[in-house]
């Protein structure tokens, strides 16, 4: 694909990326500052806002505001310089990893946020692995440099060793903690100074010619300047220089240092995404590769969010446009149902605010409000039957049975659970024998979120109880073999919301037994969401 034609200017200026990090590394704060610089909001709100202070703009679910964490990936678009940024915020909490995995299938690059004091943490490592699977280019932002943090070389070493990726410094910090003054921009030879007085103010840049420029001494105390010169010299000898090709192939990550809460280092990072980040990429479908410059519109649903507006029971499908120029009102083929769909009120998101999208291009992310027709993995095209690959659904690691505390509300509960299953918030299994449902999730916090949302959005108090099963596997194979297994193991069989057969058990021995005794049947821990 190296000799592809140049992209149309509207598509070429798009940068679609996600932010990944361990909880609490400052990801939501960084998102806020992006929006602030992009002119989308006037004043950034802190996540742990006190009382009625401005709430964080990108966290809209009640639980997120109560706990100060992001649990649903929100998408935001904004303009900055000549670029159009589409930013997808991912849940930082490890219990929501599946939502994050799917989000990463819809972006062209990722920003990894690392806490300067803690370095690479477990969740960062997990998310990084997913980026690896897709060879996503990664930019790194080392946050919280205004607090006591670790030695710069130590942080870089840890990234290189733990994540097996080369690190090229794009900026170098001057001092740390209380003495943190700012950074030396190694790519553009500038001095960036932090203003502690006004957190929403952009840092001032001073153009210098190399580290020997006498101007430096006017702004940086002698001891810090000495250390800076020494460290930058060492960095230039020991660390690779930034190479865009190597970055785009996923082998090297540029690293910026800064403090998101003080708006410092954020602008340089945004410039970096614009300057070096990938243009919209080619996406694979089961039939062929789809390139962004193609004239016809094609896209896929990577996330469904129900009840974004509690006043209207709406569900918004987040669609990554892969190619073409989409205009409002356009009719698209919903490939799974083979029906035409007129997309009359597509929305663009500016944090929690949304506005009608009159048009969108390959690389953009739009929301399509619908009443349950669109599911994760669905393709929308101008007529061609494409099925986009690589959108996984994972077997849940925790299973619990659920019942409404009011037995009269059983039917309503079924409807609510089906909605959450289609949204991808949980797996819902209907056992072949007996009544009730079994809910499967990747992390325990999801049970709290589900209980709170079922009560808030549907007015049904529910109780989750321990289930006799601990693992679920999708049953794949030819029809006769699957039927034979189902008939002989009714007590283990259930069906997911698509009607696919699922084998539930608590013993690995059972899984081995099935694969041994039933030829032509496989039990799978993942299901490809290709509709």
N, C-alpha and C positions, 0 to 999 in steps of 0.2 A: 504493500500500500504506500511505499515511499514516494512513488511518482504520481500521487493524486493531484488533480487540478486544484488551483487555489479556490478556497471557499468563497461564496458570495459574501460581501462585506458585512451584511447584517448577521450572518451566522458566525463569521470569523471573529466578531467582537464579543461573542458570548463566552463566559467562563462559568462552568457549572461544577460546583465542588461541595464537599461535605466537610464538617469539622468533627474530628474524633478525639476522644481523650478519656482519661480515667475520671470518675466523678470528682468534682471539686478542683480540677486543675485550672478552671476559669474559662471554660468553653462558652458558657452562656454570656458571660461578660464580654468576651471577645466578639461574639455575634452582635451584641448590642452596639459595640463601638463601630463595627463594620457598617451597621445601619445608620449610625450617627454620621460617619464620614460620607456615607452614600446619600445623605440628606433625607433618609426615610423617616428618621425621628429627630426631634429637637433636643431631647434630653434623655440620656441613657438611664435606665432604672436598675438598681441593684437587685440581685435575686432575693436576698434576704431583706427586702424592704421593710421598714418598720411601719406598722399600722397602715395608715392610708397613704403612705408615701407612694411615689409612682411604682407600680409593679413592673417587673421585667416584661418587656413587650413580647418576647417570643414564647413565654410560657403561659398558655391560656387555660389549661385544665385546672380545676379547683385543687386537685391533689398536688399538682406541681407547685402551685403558689403556696400551699400549706407547708410542703416539705422542702421547698427550695431546690428541687431537682427537675430536670427535664425528662419527662417520660414518653412524650410522643414527638416524633420527628416533625418539625415544622419547616416549611419551605418559604424562602423569601427572595424577592427579586429587587434589585436596585441598580442605579446607574452610578458609575464612578469613573471620572476621566472619560476616555472614549469607549470604555467597556460596559457591558451589561453583565452584572453578576447574578447568578442564580445560586443561592446558598441554601443548603439543606442541613438543618441542625439535627444532630442525632441524639437519642437518649444516651446520657453518659452512664446511667446505672446498668450494671452488668446483667441485671434481671431482664433487661429489655433487648438483649443482644440480637434477637431475630429481626426485630424492626430495623436495627442498625445494619445488619447484613444486607437486608433488602434495599435499604436506602443506598448502600454503596454500589448496588448494581445500576443505579440511575445517574451516577455522576462521572465526571471525567478526571477528577483529581481529588485529593483529600488534604486537609490541613491537620497535622497532628499537634495537639497542645500538650506541653509537658510542664510540670511544676518544677521551677528551678531548685527547690529544696529536696524534692522527692525523686526526681528523675523518671525513669521508665517504670510505670506501675503495671500490675497484672492485666487490667482491662485494656490498657494501651497495647500491650503485647498481643492480646486476642484480636483486637480490631485491626491491628497492623497485619496480622496473618491473613485476614480477609482481603485487605488491600493487595497483599502479595499475590493471592490467588488470581486477582484480576490485573496484576501488573499496573496498578494505579500509580501515577506520579504522586509523590508526597512532599509537601512543604512542612517544615517543622517550626513551631513557635515556642520558645522557651519563656514561660510566663513567670510573673511574680519576682522579677529581678530586684524590685524595690524592697524585698524582704531578705532575710539572711538566706543565701542560697549556696549551692555547692560550687566548687571550682569549675570554671568553664570547660577546661580540658577533660575533667572527670565526667561531666555531663555528656560531652561529645563521645568520649570513649564508651560510656555505657550504652548510648544509642547504637554505636557501631557494633559492639559486641553482642548485645541482646537481640538486636533486630537485623543483624547481618546486612547493613546497608551503609554505603559510604556517606559521610557527612561533610558538606562544604559550608563553612561559615559565610553567611551573607552580611552579617554585622557582628561586631565584637563589643561586649559590654565594658563600660568604664566604671569601675568600682562595683560594689554590690551592697544590698541592704540599705542602711542609712546613707552610705556614701555613693549610692548609685546615681551617676550624673546623666547617663545616656549611653549612646553607642557610637562606634565608628563604623560607618557604612562602607564595607569592604568592596562592594560591587561598584559604587559610584564615587568613592573617595569623598565622603561628606561627614561632617560631625553633626550628630543628632542630639540635641539637648532636651532633657525632660523638664517640664514646668510642673512642680508639685502643687503650686497654688491652685491651679484650675484644672480639674480632672477631665473636663470636656474640651480642653483646648489642644489644638494640634501642636506637637513639639516644633521648635524652630530648627531649621537646617542651616548649617554654615558650610559653604563650599570651601574645601581646602585642597591644596595640591600636595598630597602625600603626607606621611607622618612627620616629615621634617619641617612642615610649614610653621613659621613662627606664630601664626595666628592661633594655633592650638594652645599655646601657653597662656593666652589671654582667658581661655575658658576652662582649662583643666589644670588642677593643682599639680605641682612638679612630681610628687611621688606617684600619683595615679597615671600621669603621662608617661613616666619612666616604665611603669608596669605595662601600660597599654602597648608601648613600642616593642617591648620585649616579647609580650604574648603574641602580638600580631605577626612578628617576625617568625616566631616558632610555629604558629598556625600555618603560615605560608609555606614553611619547609615541610611540616609533618602531615598536613591535611590536604586532600585533593582540592583543586580549584573547581569552581562551579562549571559544569559542562551540561548544556541544555539537553543534548541528545541522551546522555546518560540518565538525566533526571526524568525525561519523558518515558524512558524505558523502565523506570522504576528501580534503577540501581543506586541512585544517589539522591540525597535530600538536602536542599539548602536550609540552613537554620538561621532564624532571626531571634534576637533577644529583646525582651521588653517587659512592660507592665500594662496589661490590658486595662486594669482599673484606672490607671493614670493616663489612659489613651496613648501610651508610649510604645512605639515599635509597630503599631497597628497599621499605620499608613504605609510604612515600608513593606510590610507583608502584603498589603493590598496591591501596591505597585508591582510587587514580585509576581503575584498571581496573574496580573494583567500582562506583564512583560514576558514572563517565561511559561506561564501555565498553558495547558493544552487547549486547543480549539475543540469544538464538539467532535467526538470520536465516531468511528465506524462501529455499529452494533451488530452482533451476530443473531441471526434468526435460524430456525431449523431449516428454512428453505435456502437462504443465501445471506451474504453480508449486506447490511443496509448503510449507505453512506449519507452523511448529513446534507451534501449538496444536491441530492436527488430532488426533483421538482415535486414529487408527490408526498403528501403528508403521511407519516407513520409514527406511531408512538406506543408505549405500553404503560400499564398501571403498575406502580411499584408500592403503592400504599393506599389504604382506604381509611379515612378518618370519619367516624360516625359522630353525629351530634356536636359539631363544632359550634353550632349556634343552638343552645338548648331550647330557644323559643320555637325553632322549627326543627322537626326531626329530620335534619338533612344529613346526607352522607356525601362526603367529597372524595372523589377518586383523584389521587395525585398522578398526573401523567407526565412521563418524560417524553418530549417530542424528539424523535431520532432524526427525522428529515423533513424537508419541505417548509412551506410558508402557510401557516394555518390562519384562517380568518373566522371571526365570530359568525355563527349561523351555518357554518359549513357542515355538510352531511358526511359522516364517516362510517365505514363498515365496522361493526362490532364483530370481530372474527369468530369468537366462540359461538355466538347465537346466530351468526350469518345474517344479522339484521342491520339495516341502515339506522344511524342515530343522528339526529340533528343536534349539534352542540351549540345551543342558543345562548347559554349564560356561563361561559367559561370564566374562571376567576384567576387573578394574579394575587399573590399574597405580599403584603408589606407588613411583616410581623403579624399581629392579630387582626390588622385591617385588611380588607380585601377589596379589590375593585374589578370591574368587568374587563376582561382582556379582549380588546378589539382585534388584536392579531398576535401571533407568536411564531417563532422560528425554531428550526432544528436546534436542540441544545436547551431550549426553555423548559420550565416546569409549570404546567397549568393545573388548576383544580377543576374538575367537572362535577358539579352537584348532580346527584342521581338518587333514585329510590331503590338501590340494591341491584341494578342491572350490572354494574361494573365490579369486577373482583380483581384481586391481586393477580398479576400475570396476564390479564386480558390485553389483546392487541387491538389498536384502532388504526385503520388504514383507509386509503382512498380506493379500496376495492380489492387489493391483493390479499390473499389469505396467508399472512405471515404469522409465525409464532416465535416470539422472542425467547431465547434460551437463557439459562443461567440464573433464574430467580428461584432460590431454594425455599423449601418449607422444611423445618427440622422437626424430628420427633421430640415431643415434650419430655422434660426430665422429671417433672413432678405431676402426679395425677391426683385429683380429689373429686369426690362426688359432690353434687350441688343440689340443694332443694330450696324452694321458696318457704319461708316461715309460715306463710298463709297458703294452705293446700289449694285454695280456690284460684290461686294465681299461677298454677302450673303451666297453662297455655301461654300466658304472657311471658313467663320465664323462657319458654322454648324460643319465642320470637326474639327476645333480647339476646339469648345465647347465640342464635344463628347470625344475628347482626355482628356480634363480636368475632365470631368465627370467620365471617367474610371479610371483616376489617383486618384479620390477621392478629388480633389482640390475644387470642387463645385458640387452642384446638378444642373442638367440642365433639365428643363421641357419644353415640346413642347405642347402648348395648343391645344385642340381638334378643337377650332374655331380660325380662323385668322392665321396670319403668325408670324414670330419672335419667340424668345425664352425667357423664364423667368429663371433667374439664382438665385439659393438660396445658401446662405452661413451662417456660424455660427457667424462670426464677420465681422464688416465693413471693416477692413484692407484687407480682402481677395478680395474685389472688386478692390482695388488699385493693388494688386498683379496680379490679373487676367488681368486687363487692360494692365498692364506693360508687362506681359508675352505674351499676344496675339499679342501685337505690336512688341515686340522684336523677338519672335520665329516664328511668322507667317506673320509679316509685315502688319497687319490689324489694323488701328486705330479704336477703338470702343467707344461707348458712353453708359453708364449705366443710366437708367432713372427710376424714381419711378414707381412702379407697383401698380395696384389696389388691389393686394393681399398681405396679410401679413403672412399667415401661410399655410403650406402644410402638408397633411397627406396621407400616403399610404392607399389605399383601399383594405381591405382583406375580404374574404368571398367566398361563393360558386358562381359559374359562373353566374347563372341566376339572383341572387340578385344583383351582381355587374353590370351586363348589364342593369338591370332595373334602377339602380341609374344613370349610365352613360347616358342613353337615356333621362332621365328627367332633368339632370343638366349639359347639354353640356357646358354652359358658365363657369362652375367651374372645368371642367375636363381637365387634361393634362397627358402626359406620360413621365416617366423618361427614362434615356438612355438604360435601360433594357427592356423598353416597358411596365413596370408595371403602373397600373392606379394610378394617384395621384389626390386628391381633393384639390383645392386651394380656399382659402376664406380669408376674413378679419375679420369675426365675429365668436366668440366662439359659438354664437347662431346657426350658420349654422351647425357647427360640432355636437352640441347636437341634432339638428333637424334630421340630417341624421341618427344618431344612434337610434333615437326614431322612425322615419318613415320607415326605411328600415331594416326589420328583417334579421338577418343572415349576416349583413355587419358591419365590425368594421373599424374605422379610426385609424391608428397607427402612433405614432410619431417616431417609430424606425423601421428599416428593418434589419433583420438578413442577413448578407452577406455570405450566405452559397450557394456555387454554385453547 
